[in-house]
Amino acid sequence: MSAVLSPLPSKAARPSARRWRAAPGRLLSAPVTLLGASALLLASLLVAASNGPFSLGWHDMLQLGAATTGDISGTEVFWHIRAPRLAMGLLAGSALGAAGAMVQGLFRNPLADPGLIGVQAGAALGAAAFIVLLPLAGWTVAGFHTGWLGVGGTMLGAFAMALLTTAIVWRLARRHGHVAVTRLLLVGVAVNALAGSALGLLTHFATDTQLRALTFWMLGSLAPSHWLAVACVLPAVLLTLLVAPRLAPQLDALSLGEAQATLSGVNVASLQRQSVALAALAVAAVTAVIGMVGFIGLLAPHLVRLLCGPSHRAVLPGSALLGASLVLLADTAARTALAPAEMPLGVLTGLIGAPTFLWLLQGRANRSSSF
């Protein structure tokens, strides 16, 4: 795994990095790509708002209680259930997409993923520890369905452990005031493995009720979304989306290697800290609420690069827009495919994302393109 995802710091590897950076836009220009991504996001919102086990029309959403479906007001269903779910989908997709673009730029490899820095494994471990260990102290916590204490405690535990795990990865990768990207990757893989083992141990000792709650959280879903959760996630995601575009010129310079970026006036150490901190903050906040949702941070930036090239001025906002669209469309499919039952969002993104990404990789291999 490390051989596949390792960055390209040596002189021998720099030509490959230049080919990745200089690869022409295969299909569209950057403005057209961003405009298309915005249009797709708007269409995704319309589809997600109107489709689900409880079908709604626009008159149900716009008329204040005048239209009903059965005995339940369509307006109430929309504003109390579906609207916060849509808002959380927007935040989650944009956060995962932007974080994926930053991590890929930092590692100088389009196969990188935010999970490499330990944030998602840490969130899973934090939630599992809260669900499984606190009952030993006399608390009764079964997960998302035990009231505000269980919901808030699980989210807080996941968020805190995600940031702590990322901080540990960063500290272990730091030597003599410098963080080598290769070492950061290797430490991240090791910490992810350790967190996975600890999670497996907690799962082994969990009761049936705890295991059900933990499994529901680990599979990922927008079902726990409510307006308070949206308000808690919003500041972290908004900060990431506002600050990340300012790093685009530095990430473009870094794609040619740390030495070249330094000669261009980029403070590589500061760029590393900011990229890791922003990615960890956004992904931790989202994962703490909706659980583990894979492939969005990997697939969205990759698709944007295929459309308009590798410039982070387009990749960062394009990844946020496309990531939000992918999450909304996947959640709509998860709500409707097996209605009235709901398929876990993380399972669906894995089933769709993995084959799609393999197909994209095969297509690039057939065209003899090098990452």
C-alpha positions as CSV (number, residue, x, y, z in Angstrom):
1,M,0.0,0.0,0.0
2,S,2.8,2.4,0.8
3,A,4.4,1.7,-2.5
4,V,1.2,2.7,-4.3
5,L,0.4,5.8,-2.3
6,S,3.9,7.1,-1.7
7,P,4.6,10.7,-2.8
8,L,7.1,11.7,-5.4
9,P,10.0,13.5,-3.6
10,S,13.0,12.2,-5.6
11,K,14.4,13.7,-8.8
12,A,13.7,10.5,-10.6
13,A,10.0,10.7,-9.7
14,R,9.6,14.4,-10.5
15,P,8.9,14.0,-14.2
16,S,5.8,11.9,-13.3
17,A,4.6,14.7,-11.0
18,R,5.1,17.2,-13.8
19,R,3.1,15.0,-16.2
20,W,0.3,14.9,-13.7
21,R,0.4,18.7,-13.2
22,A,0.8,19.5,-16.9
23,A,-1.8,17.0,-18.2
24,P,-4.3,19.0,-20.3
25,G,-7.9,19.2,-19.5
26,R,-9.4,16.1,-21.1
27,L,-12.9,17.4,-21.6
28,L,-13.7,20.9,-20.2
29,S,-12.1,24.1,-19.1
30,A,-12.1,25.0,-15.4
31,P,-15.0,27.6,-15.6
32,V,-17.2,25.2,-17.6
33,T,-16.4,22.4,-15.1
34,L,-17.3,24.5,-12.1
35,L,-20.5,25.7,-13.8
36,G,-21.4,22.2,-14.6
37,A,-20.7,21.0,-11.1
38,S,-22.9,23.8,-9.7
39,A,-25.7,22.8,-12.1
40,L,-25.3,19.2,-11.0
41,L,-25.5,20.2,-7.4
42,L,-28.7,22.1,-8.0
43,A,-30.3,19.2,-9.8
44,S,-29.2,16.8,-7.1
45,L,-30.8,19.0,-4.5
46,L,-34.1,19.0,-6.5
47,V,-34.0,15.3,-6.9
48,A,-33.1,14.6,-3.2
49,A,-35.8,17.0,-1.9
50,S,-38.6,15.5,-3.8
51,N,-37.8,11.8,-3.7
52,G,-37.9,9.3,-0.8
53,P,-40.2,6.9,0.9
54,F,-42.5,9.9,1.6
55,S,-42.8,11.6,-1.8
56,L,-43.1,15.3,-1.8
57,G,-44.1,17.8,-4.5
58,W,-43.0,21.4,-4.7
59,H,-46.4,22.5,-3.4
60,D,-45.8,20.4,-0.3
61,M,-42.5,22.2,0.3
62,L,-43.6,25.8,-0.5
63,Q,-47.1,26.0,0.9
64,L,-47.0,26.4,4.7
65,G,-49.0,23.4,5.9
66,A,-51.7,23.8,3.2
67,A,-50.7,20.6,1.4
68,T,-50.8,17.2,3.1
69,T,-49.9,13.7,2.3
70,G,-52.1,11.4,4.3
71,D,-52.4,12.7,7.8
72,I,-49.0,14.3,7.9
73,S,-48.2,17.7,6.6
74,G,-45.8,17.7,3.7
75,T,-44.3,20.9,4.9
76,E,-43.6,19.4,8.3
77,V,-42.0,16.4,6.7
78,F,-39.8,18.6,4.5
79,W,-38.6,21.1,7.1
80,H,-38.2,18.8,10.1
81,I,-36.9,15.6,8.4
82,R,-35.8,16.1,4.8
83,A,-34.4,19.7,4.9
84,P,-31.8,19.0,7.7
85,R,-30.9,15.8,5.9
86,L,-30.2,17.7,2.7
87,A,-28.2,20.4,4.6
88,M,-26.1,17.7,6.2
89,G,-25.6,16.0,2.9
90,L,-24.4,19.3,1.4
91,L,-22.0,19.8,4.3
92,A,-20.7,16.2,4.4
93,G,-20.1,16.0,0.6
94,S,-18.4,19.3,0.3
95,A,-16.2,18.6,3.3
96,L,-15.2,15.2,2.1
97,G,-14.5,16.4,-1.4
98,A,-12.5,19.4,-0.4
99,A,-10.5,17.4,2.2
100,G,-9.8,14.8,-0.4
101,A,-8.5,17.4,-2.8
102,M,-6.2,18.9,-0.1
103,V,-4.8,15.5,1.0
104,Q,-4.2,14.5,-2.6
105,G,-2.4,17.7,-3.2
106,L,-0.4,17.3,0.0
107,F,0.7,13.8,-0.9
108,R,1.1,14.7,-4.5
109,N,-0.8,11.6,-5.5
110,P,-4.5,11.3,-6.7
111,L,-4.9,7.9,-4.9
112,A,-4.6,9.5,-1.5
113,D,-7.6,9.8,0.8
114,P,-8.4,11.7,4.0
115,G,-8.5,8.4,5.9
116,L,-4.7,8.2,5.5
117,I,-4.2,10.8,8.3
118,G,-6.2,8.7,10.7
119,V,-9.2,11.0,11.1
120,Q,-11.9,8.4,10.1
121,A,-10.4,5.6,12.1
122,G,-10.1,7.9,15.1
123,A,-13.8,8.9,14.8
124,A,-14.9,5.2,14.6
125,L,-12.8,4.4,17.7
126,G,-14.1,7.4,19.7
127,A,-17.7,6.5,18.9
128,A,-17.1,2.8,19.8
129,A,-15.4,3.7,23.1
130,F,-18.4,5.9,24.1
131,I,-21.0,3.3,23.1
132,V,-19.2,0.3,24.7
133,L,-17.1,1.6,27.6
134,L,-19.4,4.2,29.2
135,P,-22.1,1.6,30.2
136,L,-19.3,0.0,32.4
137,A,-19.4,3.2,34.5
138,G,-23.2,2.9,35.0
139,W,-24.3,4.9,31.9
140,T,-26.8,3.5,29.5
141,V,-25.8,4.6,26.0
142,A,-27.0,2.6,22.9
143,G,-26.1,5.0,20.2
144,F,-28.1,7.4,18.1
145,H,-31.5,6.3,19.4
146,T,-31.2,6.9,23.1
147,G,-32.0,10.6,23.3
148,W,-29.8,13.7,23.3
149,L,-27.3,12.3,25.8
150,G,-26.5,9.3,23.6
151,V,-26.5,11.3,20.4
152,G,-24.4,14.2,21.6
153,G,-22.0,12.0,23.6
154,T,-21.3,9.7,20.6
155,M,-20.7,12.6,18.3
156,L,-18.5,14.4,20.8
157,G,-16.5,11.2,21.4
158,A,-16.0,10.6,17.7
159,F,-15.0,14.2,17.0
160,A,-12.5,14.4,19.9
161,M,-10.9,11.1,19.1
162,A,-10.7,11.9,15.4
163,L,-8.7,15.1,16.1
164,L,-6.6,13.3,18.8
165,T,-5.7,10.6,16.3
166,T,-4.7,13.1,13.7
167,A,-2.6,15.0,16.2
168,I,-0.8,11.8,17.2
169,V,-0.1,10.9,13.6
170,W,1.3,14.4,13.0
171,R,3.4,14.3,16.2
172,L,4.9,10.9,15.4
173,A,5.7,11.9,11.8
174,R,7.5,15.1,13.0
175,R,11.3,14.8,13.2
176,H,13.6,17.7,13.9
177,G,10.9,20.2,13.3
178,H,10.1,18.8,9.9
179,V,7.3,16.5,8.7
180,A,8.2,14.2,5.7
181,V,5.2,13.3,3.7
182,T,6.4,9.7,3.3
183,R,6.7,9.3,7.1
184,L,3.3,10.9,7.6
185,L,1.8,8.3,5.3
186,L,3.5,5.4,7.0
187,V,2.6,6.6,10.5
188,G,-1.0,7.1,9.3
189,V,-1.2,3.6,8.0
190,A,0.2,2.2,11.3
191,V,-2.1,4.3,13.4
192,N,-5.1,3.3,11.3
193,A,-4.2,-0.3,11.8
194,L,-3.9,0.2,15.5
195,A,-7.2,2.0,15.7
196,G,-8.8,-0.7,13.7
197,S,-7.5,-3.4,16.1
198,A,-8.8,-1.4,19.1
199,L,-12.2,-1.0,17.3
200,G,-12.3,-4.8,16.7
201,L,-11.6,-5.4,20.4
202,L,-14.4,-3.1,21.5
203,T,-16.7,-4.7,19.0
204,H,-15.9,-8.2,20.4
205,F,-16.9,-7.1,23.9
206,A,-20.0,-5.2,22.9
207,T,-23.5,-6.4,23.7
208,D,-26.0,-7.1,21.0
209,T,-27.6,-3.7,21.5
210,Q,-24.3,-1.9,21.5
211,L,-23.1,-3.8,18.5
212,R,-26.2,-2.9,16.5
213,A,-25.8,0.8,17.4
214,L,-22.1,0.7,16.6
215,T,-22.6,-1.1,13.3
216,F,-25.3,1.4,12.3
217,W,-22.8,4.2,13.0
218,M,-19.9,2.6,11.2
219,L,-21.9,2.0,8.0
220,G,-22.7,5.7,7.7
221,S,-26.0,7.3,7.2
222,L,-27.6,10.8,7.0
223,A,-30.6,9.6,9.0
224,P,-29.3,11.1,12.3
225,S,-29.3,14.6,10.7
226,H,-31.2,17.3,12.6
227,W,-30.8,21.1,12.7
228,L,-28.7,21.1,15.8
229,A,-26.2,18.7,14.3
230,V,-26.1,20.8,11.1
231,A,-25.4,23.9,13.3
232,C,-22.5,22.0,15.0
233,V,-20.9,20.8,11.8
234,L,-21.4,24.1,9.8
235,P,-18.6,26.2,11.4
236,A,-15.9,23.5,10.8
237,V,-17.0,22.9,7.2
238,L,-17.4,26.6,6.4
239,L,-14.0,27.4,7.7
240,T,-12.5,24.6,5.5
241,L,-14.3,25.8,2.4
242,L,-13.2,29.4,3.0
243,V,-9.6,28.8,3.8
244,A,-8.8,25.9,1.4
245,P,-9.0,27.9,-1.8
246,R,-6.3,30.2,-0.5
247,L,-3.9,27.2,-0.4
248,A,-4.5,26.4,-4.1
249,P,-1.4,28.3,-5.5
250,Q,0.8,26.7,-2.8
251,L,-0.5,23.2,-3.6
252,D,0.1,23.8,-7.3
253,A,3.7,24.6,-6.5
254,L,4.0,21.6,-4.2
255,S,3.0,19.3,-7.0
256,L,6.5,19.8,-8.5
257,G,8.2,18.7,-5.3
258,E,9.1,20.2,-2.0
259,A,12.4,21.6,-3.2
260,Q,10.8,23.4,-6.1
261,A,7.9,24.7,-3.9
262,T,10.4,26.1,-1.4
263,L,12.3,27.8,-4.2
264,S,9.0,29.3,-5.3
265,G,8.6,30.9,-1.9
266,V,6.2,28.3,-0.4
267,N,6.5,27.6,3.3
268,V,6.1,23.8,3.0
269,A,5.9,23.1,6.7
270,S,3.1,25.7,7.2
271,L,1.2,24.4,4.1
272,Q,1.4,20.8,5.6
273,R,0.0,22.0,8.9
274,Q,-2.8,24.0,7.4
275,S,-3.8,21.2,5.0
276,V,-3.8,18.5,7.6
277,A,-5.6,20.6,10.1
278,L,-8.3,21.7,7.8
279,A,-8.9,18.3,6.3
280,A,-9.0,16.7,9.8
281,L,-11.4,19.3,11.2
282,A,-13.9,19.0,8.4
283,V,-13.8,15.2,8.1
284,A,-13.9,14.8,11.9
285,A,-17.0,17.0,12.2
286,V,-18.8,15.3,9.4
287,T,-17.8,11.7,10.4
288,A,-18.8,12.4,14.0
289,V,-22.4,12.9,12.9
290,I,-23.1,10.7,9.9
291,G,-20.5,7.9,10.5
292,M,-18.0,6.6,8.0
293,V,-18.7,7.3,4.3
294,G,-16.0,6.3,1.9
295,F,-14.8,7.1,-1.6
296,I,-16.2,10.6,-1.8
297,G,-12.9,12.2,-0.8
298,L,-11.1,9.9,-3.2
299,L,-13.5,10.0,-6.2
300,A,-14.7,13.6,-6.4
301,P,-11.2,15.2,-6.8
302,H,-10.2,12.5,-9.3
303,L,-13.2,13.2,-11.5
304,V,-12.6,16.9,-11.4
305,R,-9.0,16.5,-12.5
306,L,-10.1,14.3,-15.3
307,L,-12.5,17.0,-16.5
308,C,-10.4,20.2,-16.2
309,G,-6.8,19.3,-15.2
310,P,-4.9,19.4,-12.0
311,S,-5.0,23.1,-11.0
312,H,-6.2,23.4,-7.4
313,R,-7.9,26.7,-8.2
314,A,-10.5,24.5,-9.9
315,V,-10.0,21.2,-8.2
316,L,-10.7,22.5,-4.6
317,P,-14.1,24.2,-5.3
318,G,-15.0,21.6,-8.0
319,S,-14.4,18.7,-5.5
320,A,-16.6,20.4,-2.9
321,L,-19.4,20.8,-5.4
322,L,-19.1,17.4,-6.9
323,G,-18.7,15.7,-3.5
324,A,-21.9,17.3,-2.3
325,S,-23.8,16.1,-5.4
326,L,-22.5,12.6,-5.0
327,V,-23.6,12.4,-1.4
328,L,-27.0,13.8,-2.1
329,L,-27.6,11.4,-5.0
330,A,-26.3,8.4,-3.1
331,D,-28.5,9.2,-0.1
332,T,-31.5,9.5,-2.4
333,A,-30.8,6.1,-3.8
334,A,-30.2,4.7,-0.3
335,R,-33.6,6.0,0.8
336,T,-35.6,4.8,-2.2
337,A,-33.9,1.6,-3.4
338,L,-35.3,-0.6,-0.7
339,A,-38.1,1.7,0.6
340,P,-39.5,1.7,3.2
341,A,-36.2,0.2,4.5
342,E,-33.0,2.3,4.1
343,M,-29.7,1.2,2.8
344,P,-26.6,2.4,4.7
345,L,-25.1,5.4,2.9
346,G,-21.5,4.1,3.4
347,V,-22.3,0.7,1.9
348,L,-23.9,2.3,-1.2
349,T,-20.9,4.8,-1.7
350,G,-18.6,1.8,-1.5
351,L,-20.6,-0.3,-3.9
352,I,-20.7,2.5,-6.4
353,G,-17.4,4.3,-5.7
354,A,-15.0,1.3,-5.8
355,P,-16.0,-0.1,-9.2
356,T,-16.2,3.5,-10.7
357,F,-12.7,4.3,-9.4
358,L,-11.3,1.1,-10.7
359,W,-12.9,1.8,-14.1
360,L,-11.3,5.3,-14.1
361,L,-7.9,3.8,-13.2
362,Q,-8.2,1.3,-16.0
363,G,-9.1,4.0,-18.5
364,R,-6.1,6.0,-17.5
365,A,-3.9,2.9,-17.8
366,N,-5.2,2.2,-21.3
367,R,-4.3,5.7,-22.3
368,S,-0.8,5.1,-20.9
369,S,-1.2,8.1,-18.5
370,S,1.0,8.3,-15.5
371,F,0.1,9.7,-12.1
